[in-house]
Amino acid sequence: MPRIATVDRDLCKPKECNKECFRFCPLMKNKVQVMEVDGNSGRPVIRENLCVGCGICVKKCPFSAITIVNLPQELEGMCVHAHGINAFRLYRLPPPRKGQVLGLIGPNGIGKSSVLRILAGELVPNLGIINGQPSKEQVISFFAGTELQVYFKELYSGAIRVVHKVQHVDKIPRYVKGMAGELLKKVDEKGAWRELAARLDLEDLLDREVNALSGGELQRLAIVAACCREADVYIFDEPASYLDVMQRLKVSKIIRSLAEAGKTVIIAEHDLAILDYVSDRTCIIYGKPGAYGVVSQPYGVRVGVNIYLDGYIPGENVRFRNEPIRFRVKPRPRESQLTDELLSWPQFKVELGSFCLESEGGTIHKGEVVGILGPNGIGKTTFIKRLLELLSSVEGPTPRDFKLSYKPQYLIPETDETVYEYLSRNLETLMATSWFKAEVASPFLLEPLYDRRLHSLSGGELQRVSIACALAREADVYLLDEPSAYLDVEQRLAMAKLVRRIVEEKKAAAFVVEHDLLVMDAIADSIMVFQGEPGKRGIASAPIDLRTGFNDFLRRLDVTFRRDLHSGRVRVNKPDSFLHRKQRGMGEYYYIPEKEEE
């Protein structure tokens, strides 16, 4: 049976341990040299052909740096790329197809970016050969008899051209200088940059320096720059990051237009509603993050997303999640379920320079989650911060008894402490409880991060720490600003499930600012809709029931939802489809009531 042994270079600290992996290994005790010390780093090097997979070193390692995985026999000889000795390995690749959008689904650290770099020609796969690099001809031969053989033959011969929109757009200012408009003029090969810039609302930003743009503005700039170039294959790595709902839908339509023009398009995305909306086929990447990833065969997008939510691939007889993920088919009636008022706030107005936010007064109940929807720059974060100031003086508990827990939009580490020190300082004795370990630390995979410094964490890791810290506190009201940013699909749904459980069990309430419509549908009982002119004026409604709120919001976007009969998740109707026209005519943009469906 093929076996993978990985040693996490960030977690392994050979100078701070007693070499437990060597001392407790039964083979090492019997003089079988299954491990040796790397001369440069001092880390263990595990010989996988000698390892019996007992897992003792995994349990004894004080930093949880070692992973031993037994793979199915079918994967032997199918390794496409290995990142080094005892490092991550990728098995199989998805087959792109001309005139279609291929979507990739999978958790963070499972190999999606590696797949995209290989298909872009930026990384030549080593076919699992650690001490050497196969030639491009060998790579082509490896995929003989498949669609990928033709693809790599054309890619390596220069017959096709690939444009790759990278994942980390926040790093663009390090490499690109100058005005945004000048950048688009330089890369434009279709004469379409002005049209695309207008479609993504970039016209007012063309005279600004690239290093002065926000994350969402950089994302839209990168997408326009990619689409302006003439290519045969377009690759987008997480194009919805930093964008609001309206911008995500506009980007989706532009990506769809590339496929309709006969181009090959590949996209990796964590927003399932957007992935479902834009893709024709999808491949699931499963395995163990940081250890190995396996690419499934392609499925139709509806079937593929449902398989991912089920956690079981019938065609390969593989289960990668213990329980399927299901969604409520219709929203809870706000008036009948939420009767115990927790607090209310008055109408207020906030002026920040040239921007003005006006908010209606509202009420929130015990056990209620209020979702906040609206475009970027409309005042959602300003509302949350102002609400923090107002809550201590509104009706309800007295200020000394009233507890708030706030997760900001961005967690900026102010000290060089470890994750464990940060959580201990904020949560005190709570970390030692079985509740914290089972309900918070386990779903958010916090324990492997305990010894890491806050400054060394990625955006997704910082987000998990910040959410865990906010939700674990005892509070009457939780205020969460964009909690799904940087998280993968499973972490987003785990976050939504945890928020609902904490609010209901503690008889608390929560405000959640969110752009992922699937997460918002799963987490919210009621909705606050923000409208106005981004950057100039925002108007916030009072909390209203989910159906009315979504209908109001989606009507402005001219987008309709339907429900998947298998999983209950929301799906975005394609423009001008029969269901879209039917629901728009009925005025039901969120879902069709049961009596109408019958």
Secondary structure, DSSP 4 states (H G I P E B T S, - for coil): --EEEEE-TTT--GGGS--HHHHS-HHHHTT---EEE-TTT--EEE-TTT-----HHHHH-TT--EEEEEPPGGGTT-EEEE-STTS-EEE------TTSEEEEE--TTSSHHHHHHHHHTSS---TT-SSS---HHHHHHHTTTSHHHHHHHHHHHTSS-EEEE-S-GGGHHHH--SBHHHHHHHH-SSS-HHHHHHHTT-GGGTTSBGGG--HHHHHHHHHHHHHHS--SEEEEESTTTT--HHHHHHHHHHHHHHHHTT-EEEEE-S-HHHHHHH-SEEEEEEEETTTEEEEPPPEEHHHHHHHHHHTEETTTTEE--SS-----SSPPPHHHH--SEEEEE--EEEEETTEEEEE--EEEETTEEEEEE--TTSSHHHHHHHHHHHGGGSSSS-TTT--EEEE-SS----S--BHHHHHHHHHGGGGGSHHIIIIIITTTT-GGGTTSBGGG--HHHHHHHHHHHHHHS--SEEEEESTTTT--HHHHHHHHHHHHHHHHHHT-EEEEE---HHHHHHH-SEEEEEEEETTTEEEEPPPEEHHHHHHHHHHHHT--EEE-TTT--EEEPPTT-HHHHHHHHHT-SS---HHHH-
